[in-house]
């Protein structure tokens, strides 16, 4: 029996069935972290890009949640300064894809299916997730939070992206307001796509814990924003990367506190 949206939200808001392990990408040549299930062969993988001036520790809860549901999640910890190179950060995300798809992790107990790779990110990391997807045919799905436009342009790259995407934006984001960032990228997307707006979410609402940039940038961590984004992106990647249809109800309609602001193509896209 299919789950209702309310039932699916409740289930996916809890950690998944897998014990989570944390590793260091620096051991294979790239500063960053990788979170994985304790073991498994042929797992899906998502490479995550951090936001402007944000350390990856501000996303560990999101990464851990995805890993508990069976994903390998890798996050480069590079380009952390005030003037990051979007081009180089995109290259680092693609290197992380290489690592996930070609290196056995967890002392050899974990392998990734190279046909089940996705990218995700917050702020500039969201824009770079789009750039990486446009440049790398291995990427089968893209999910972003508070996406920021980049140089080279994520808007231009979106026109080359035929894989499904889910973009989450904050209704009160003053750093990357949807009208100038996520909305045009969504409208330019070549494949199936949704843009969802989270009520009262700020730019930093997607991040976790306090950090000094909270005094510089708009907003602060918001537990509601984090919960909604974790649930929706977990449902999205389970569907698009693994074919799991158990949580389709979350992707087909609006949920409390999160509206569908734009959609094109199937509400529940087929496997990329």
ZIRA-V667610 format. One record per pair of residues at least 24 apart in sequence whose ideal C-beta (glycine too) atoms are under 8 Angstrom apart, sorted by the first residue. I is the first residue (numbers start at 1). J is the second residue. D is the distance in Angstrom with one decimal. If there is no record, write none. Layout:
I | J | D
I | J | D
This chain:
2 | 246 | 7.6
2 | 248 | 7.2
2 | 249 | 6.8
3 | 246 | 6.2
3 | 247 | 6.6
3 | 249 | 6.0
4 | 249 | 5.7
5 | 249 | 4.1
5 | 250 | 5.5
5 | 252 | 7.7
5 | 253 | 6.2
5 | 255 | 5.7
7 | 249 | 7.9
8 | 235 | 6.7
8 | 246 | 7.3
8 | 247 | 4.3
8 | 248 | 8.0
8 | 249 | 5.2
8 | 250 | 4.9
9 | 231 | 5.5
9 | 250 | 6.2
9 | 255 | 6.2
11 | 247 | 7.6
12 | 69 | 7.6
12 | 230 | 7.7
12 | 231 | 4.5
12 | 234 | 5.2
12 | 235 | 5.8
12 | 247 | 6.0
12 | 250 | 7.2
13 | 227 | 5.9
13 | 230 | 7.3
13 | 231 | 5.3
15 | 64 | 7.7
15 | 65 | 6.5
15 | 68 | 4.3
15 | 69 | 8.0
16 | 65 | 7.5
16 | 68 | 3.8
16 | 69 | 3.5
16 | 70 | 6.4
16 | 234 | 7.9
17 | 68 | 7.3
17 | 69 | 7.9
17 | 70 | 8.0
18 | 67 | 6.8
18 | 68 | 5.2
18 | 69 | 7.0
18 | 70 | 5.7
19 | 68 | 7.9
20 | 64 | 5.3
20 | 67 | 4.5
20 | 68 | 5.4
21 | 67 | 7.9
21 | 106 | 5.9
23 | 105 | 6.5
23 | 106 | 7.1
25 | 74 | 6.2
25 | 75 | 7.9
25 | 76 | 6.9
25 | 77 | 7.7
25 | 96 | 6.8
25 | 99 | 6.7
28 | 99 | 5.4
28 | 103 | 5.7
29 | 95 | 8.0
29 | 99 | 7.9
30 | 76 | 5.8
30 | 78 | 7.5
30 | 92 | 6.4
30 | 95 | 5.5
30 | 96 | 6.3
30 | 99 | 6.6
31 | 76 | 6.7
31 | 77 | 4.6
31 | 78 | 5.7
32 | 56 | 6.5
32 | 74 | 6.6
32 | 75 | 5.3
32 | 76 | 4.2
32 | 77 | 4.3
32 | 78 | 7.1
32 | 92 | 7.9
32 | 96 | 6.8
33 | 60 | 7.5
33 | 63 | 7.3
33 | 74 | 7.5
33 | 75 | 5.4
33 | 77 | 6.8
34 | 72 | 6.8
34 | 73 | 6.9
34 | 74 | 4.5
34 | 75 | 7.5
34 | 99 | 7.8
34 | 100 | 7.7
34 | 105 | 6.5
35 | 60 | 7.5
35 | 63 | 4.7
35 | 64 | 5.7
35 | 66 | 7.6
35 | 67 | 4.1
35 | 72 | 7.7
35 | 73 | 4.8
36 | 67 | 5.7
36 | 72 | 4.8
36 | 73 | 7.4
36 | 105 | 5.7
36 | 106 | 5.7
36 | 110 | 5.2
37 | 67 | 6.1
37 | 68 | 7.5
37 | 70 | 5.8
37 | 71 | 7.8
37 | 72 | 7.7
37 | 110 | 7.1
38 | 106 | 7.2
38 | 109 | 7.3
39 | 106 | 6.4
39 | 109 | 4.1
39 | 110 | 6.1
40 | 70 | 6.9
40 | 109 | 7.7
40 | 110 | 5.8
40 | 111 | 7.7
41 | 110 | 7.6
41 | 111 | 4.9
42 | 111 | 6.2
42 | 112 | 7.3
42 | 113 | 4.3
42 | 116 | 7.8
43 | 70 | 6.2
43 | 71 | 6.7
43 | 72 | 5.3
43 | 110 | 6.5
43 | 111 | 7.0
43 | 112 | 5.4
43 | 113 | 6.6
43 | 116 | 7.5
44 | 70 | 7.0
44 | 71 | 5.4
44 | 72 | 7.3
44 | 112 | 7.3
44 | 113 | 6.4
44 | 116 | 3.8
44 | 117 | 7.4
44 | 118 | 7.2
44 | 237 | 6.8
44 | 241 | 4.1
44 | 242 | 5.5
45 | 71 | 6.4
45 | 72 | 4.0
45 | 73 | 7.3
45 | 74 | 6.8
45 | 97 | 7.6
45 | 100 | 4.1
45 | 101 | 7.1
45 | 112 | 4.5
45 | 113 | 7.9
45 | 116 | 6.8
45 | 117 | 5.5
45 | 118 | 7.3
46 | 71 | 5.5
46 | 72 | 7.5
46 | 73 | 5.3
46 | 74 | 7.7
46 | 117 | 7.7
46 | 118 | 4.5
46 | 119 | 6.9
46 | 120 | 5.3
46 | 143 | 7.7
46 | 237 | 6.0
46 | 241 | 7.8
47 | 73 | 7.8
47 | 74 | 5.1
47 | 75 | 7.3
47 | 76 | 7.7
47 | 93 | 5.1
47 | 96 | 4.4
47 | 97 | 5.4
47 | 100 | 6.8
47 | 117 | 7.5
47 | 118 | 7.5
47 | 119 | 5.2
47 | 120 | 7.3
47 | 129 | 7.7
47 | 132 | 7.2
48 | 73 | 6.0
48 | 74 | 7.1
48 | 75 | 4.4
48 | 119 | 7.8
48 | 120 | 5.0
48 | 121 | 5.9
48 | 125 | 6.9
48 | 129 | 7.9
49 | 75 | 7.4
49 | 76 | 7.3
49 | 89 | 6.6
49 | 93 | 5.6
49 | 119 | 7.3
49 | 120 | 7.3
49 | 121 | 3.2
49 | 122 | 7.3
49 | 124 | 7.3
49 | 125 | 2.6
49 | 126 | 6.8
49 | 128 | 4.7
49 | 129 | 5.3
49 | 132 | 7.9
50 | 75 | 6.5
50 | 76 | 8.0
50 | 77 | 7.4
50 | 80 | 7.6
50 | 121 | 7.2
50 | 122 | 6.6
50 | 123 | 7.8
50 | 125 | 4.9
51 | 121 | 7.6
51 | 122 | 4.2
51 | 123 | 3.1
51 | 124 | 6.1
51 | 125 | 5.6
51 | 126 | 7.9
51 | 146 | 7.2
51 | 148 | 7.8
51 | 203 | 8.0
51 | 206 | 7.7
51 | 207 | 6.9
52 | 84 | 6.9
52 | 123 | 5.2
52 | 124 | 4.9
52 | 148 | 7.0
52 | 217 | 7.9
53 | 80 | 6.9
53 | 81 | 7.8
53 | 82 | 6.6
53 | 213 | 4.9
53 | 216 | 7.7
53 | 217 | 7.5
54 | 80 | 7.9
54 | 122 | 7.1
54 | 123 | 7.1
54 | 207 | 6.1
54 | 211 | 7.2
54 | 213 | 6.8
55 | 80 | 6.8
55 | 211 | 7.0
57 | 208 | 8.0
57 | 209 | 7.4
58 | 207 | 4.2
58 | 208 | 5.1
58 | 209 | 6.1
58 | 211 | 6.1
58 | 221 | 7.8
59 | 122 | 6.9
59 | 207 | 7.0
59 | 208 | 6.7
60 | 208 | 6.9
61 | 208 | 4.9
61 | 226 | 6.6
61 | 230 | 7.5
62 | 206 | 7.9
62 | 208 | 7.5
62 | 226 | 7.0
62 | 229 | 7.1
62 | 230 | 5.7
62 | 233 | 7.8
65 | 230 | 4.7
65 | 234 | 6.4
66 | 230 | 7.8
66 | 233 | 7.5
66 | 234 | 6.1
66 | 237 | 7.0
69 | 234 | 5.4
69 | 238 | 6.7
70 | 242 | 7.5
71 | 237 | 6.6
71 | 241 | 7.9
72 | 100 | 5.6
72 | 105 | 6.7
72 | 110 | 6.6
72 | 112 | 5.4
74 | 99 | 6.5
74 | 100 | 5.5
84 | 124 | 6.6
86 | 124 | 6.4
86 | 127 | 6.7
86 | 128 | 5.7
86 | 131 | 6.9
86 | 150 | 4.1
86 | 151 | 5.6
86 | 152 | 6.9
87 | 131 | 7.9
87 | 151 | 7.8
87 | 152 | 6.5
89 | 124 | 7.3
89 | 125 | 7.5
89 | 128 | 4.9
90 | 128 | 4.6
90 | 131 | 4.3
90 | 132 | 5.1
90 | 135 | 7.1
93 | 119 | 6.3
93 | 121 | 7.9
93 | 128 | 5.9
93 | 129 | 6.9
93 | 132 | 4.5
94 | 132 | 5.3
94 | 135 | 6.9
94 | 136 | 5.5
97 | 132 | 7.3
97 | 136 | 6.4
97 | 138 | 6.2
97 | 139 | 7.4
101 | 138 | 6.9
114 | 138 | 6.3
115 | 140 | 7.2
116 | 140 | 6.6
116 | 241 | 4.5
116 | 242 | 6.5
117 | 241 | 7.6
118 | 142 | 6.6
118 | 143 | 6.9
118 | 237 | 5.6
118 | 240 | 7.1
118 | 241 | 5.6
119 | 143 | 7.8
120 | 144 | 6.6
120 | 145 | 7.7
120 | 233 | 6.5
120 | 237 | 7.8
121 | 145 | 7.3
121 | 147 | 7.7
122 | 146 | 5.6
122 | 206 | 5.1
122 | 207 | 7.1
123 | 147 | 7.3
123 | 148 | 4.8
123 | 175 | 7.2
123 | 176 | 6.2
123 | 203 | 6.9
124 | 148 | 4.9
124 | 150 | 6.1
126 | 154 | 7.8
126 | 167 | 7.6
126 | 182 | 8.0
127 | 154 | 3.9
127 | 181 | 7.9
127 | 185 | 7.9
128 | 154 | 7.7
130 | 154 | 4.2
130 | 157 | 5.1
130 | 158 | 5.9
130 | 161 | 6.5
130 | 165 | 8.0
130 | 185 | 6.5
131 | 157 | 5.0
133 | 157 | 7.4
133 | 161 | 5.2
133 | 163 | 6.3
134 | 158 | 7.3
134 | 160 | 4.2
134 | 161 | 5.3
139 | 163 | 6.1
140 | 240 | 6.4
140 | 241 | 6.0
140 | 271 | 7.4
140 | 272 | 3.7
141 | 165 | 7.0
141 | 236 | 7.0
141 | 237 | 6.1
141 | 240 | 3.8
141 | 241 | 5.7
141 | 272 | 5.8
142 | 166 | 7.7
143 | 167 | 7.6
143 | 168 | 7.6
143 | 233 | 4.5
143 | 236 | 5.6
143 | 237 | 6.5
144 | 168 | 6.7
144 | 182 | 7.1
145 | 169 | 8.0
145 | 206 | 4.4
145 | 229 | 5.3
145 | 233 | 7.7
146 | 170 | 5.6
146 | 173 | 5.5
146 | 175 | 7.5
146 | 176 | 5.3
146 | 182 | 7.6
146 | 201 | 7.8
146 | 203 | 5.3
146 | 205 | 7.8
146 | 206 | 5.6
147 | 176 | 6.4
147 | 181 | 5.4
147 | 182 | 4.6
147 | 185 | 6.1
148 | 175 | 7.3
148 | 176 | 4.3
148 | 181 | 5.5
149 | 176 | 7.7
149 | 180 | 7.2
149 | 181 | 5.2
149 | 185 | 7.5
154 | 185 | 5.5
155 | 184 | 5.3
155 | 185 | 5.4
155 | 188 | 5.6
156 | 188 | 7.9
158 | 185 | 4.8
158 | 186 | 7.7
158 | 188 | 4.2
158 | 189 | 4.9
158 | 190 | 7.1
159 | 188 | 5.1
159 | 189 | 7.8
159 | 190 | 5.8
160 | 190 | 6.5
161 | 189 | 5.8
161 | 190 | 5.4
161 | 191 | 6.0
162 | 190 | 4.8
162 | 191 | 4.3
162 | 272 | 7.9
163 | 191 | 5.3
163 | 240 | 7.7
163 | 272 | 4.4
164 | 191 | 5.5
164 | 192 | 4.4
164 | 193 | 6.9
164 | 236 | 7.9
164 | 240 | 5.1
164 | 265 | 7.4
164 | 269 | 3.6
164 | 272 | 6.0
165 | 189 | 5.7
165 | 191 | 6.7
165 | 192 | 7.5
165 | 193 | 4.7
165 | 194 | 7.5
166 | 193 | 7.6
166 | 194 | 5.3
166 | 196 | 7.1
166 | 232 | 6.6
166 | 233 | 6.6
166 | 236 | 4.5
166 | 251 | 7.7
167 | 193 | 7.1
167 | 194 | 7.0
167 | 195 | 4.8
167 | 196 | 7.3
168 | 196 | 5.4
168 | 197 | 7.9
168 | 198 | 6.2
168 | 206 | 7.8
168 | 228 | 7.7
168 | 229 | 5.3
168 | 232 | 6.6
168 | 233 | 7.3
168 | 258 | 7.8
169 | 195 | 6.4
169 | 196 | 7.2
169 | 197 | 5.2
169 | 198 | 7.1
169 | 201 | 7.6
169 | 261 | 7.4
170 | 197 | 7.5
170 | 198 | 5.7
170 | 200 | 8.0
170 | 201 | 3.3
170 | 202 | 5.5
170 | 203 | 6.1
170 | 205 | 5.6
170 | 206 | 7.4
170 | 219 | 7.5
170 | 225 | 6.8
171 | 197 | 5.0
171 | 198 | 6.4
171 | 199 | 5.5
171 | 200 | 6.2
171 | 201 | 5.9
172 | 200 | 5.7
172 | 201 | 6.3
172 | 202 | 5.1
172 | 219 | 7.3
173 | 201 | 6.7
173 | 202 | 5.9
173 | 203 | 4.5
173 | 205 | 8.0
173 | 218 | 7.2
173 | 219 | 7.4
174 | 202 | 7.3
174 | 203 | 6.6
174 | 218 | 4.2
174 | 219 | 7.6
175 | 203 | 3.9
175 | 217 | 6.0
175 | 218 | 5.2
175 | 219 | 7.8
176 | 203 | 6.0
178 | 261 | 7.2
183 | 261 | 7.5
183 | 262 | 6.8
186 | 262 | 5.2
187 | 262 | 6.7
189 | 264 | 7.2
191 | 265 | 6.6
191 | 269 | 7.5
191 | 272 | 7.7
192 | 264 | 6.7
192 | 265 | 3.0
192 | 266 | 5.4
192 | 269 | 4.0
193 | 262 | 7.6
193 | 263 | 7.1
193 | 264 | 5.5
193 | 265 | 6.4
194 | 251 | 7.5
194 | 260 | 6.1
194 | 262 | 7.1
194 | 263 | 4.8
194 | 267 | 7.3
195 | 260 | 7.5
195 | 261 | 4.8
195 | 262 | 4.1
195 | 263 | 7.4
196 | 232 | 6.8
196 | 258 | 5.3
196 | 259 | 6.5
196 | 260 | 5.6
196 | 261 | 6.4
197 | 258 | 6.9
197 | 259 | 5.2
197 | 261 | 4.7
198 | 224 | 7.9
198 | 225 | 5.4
198 | 228 | 5.5
198 | 229 | 7.1
198 | 257 | 6.4
198 | 258 | 5.1
199 | 257 | 4.8
199 | 258 | 6.9
199 | 259 | 7.5
200 | 224 | 7.8
200 | 225 | 8.0
200 | 257 | 8.0
201 | 225 | 4.2
224 | 257 | 6.5
228 | 255 | 7.4
228 | 257 | 6.1
228 | 258 | 5.2
232 | 258 | 7.1
239 | 268 | 6.2
239 | 269 | 7.3
240 | 269 | 6.0
240 | 271 | 6.6
240 | 272 | 6.0
241 | 271 | 7.8
241 | 272 | 8.0
243 | 271 | 5.4
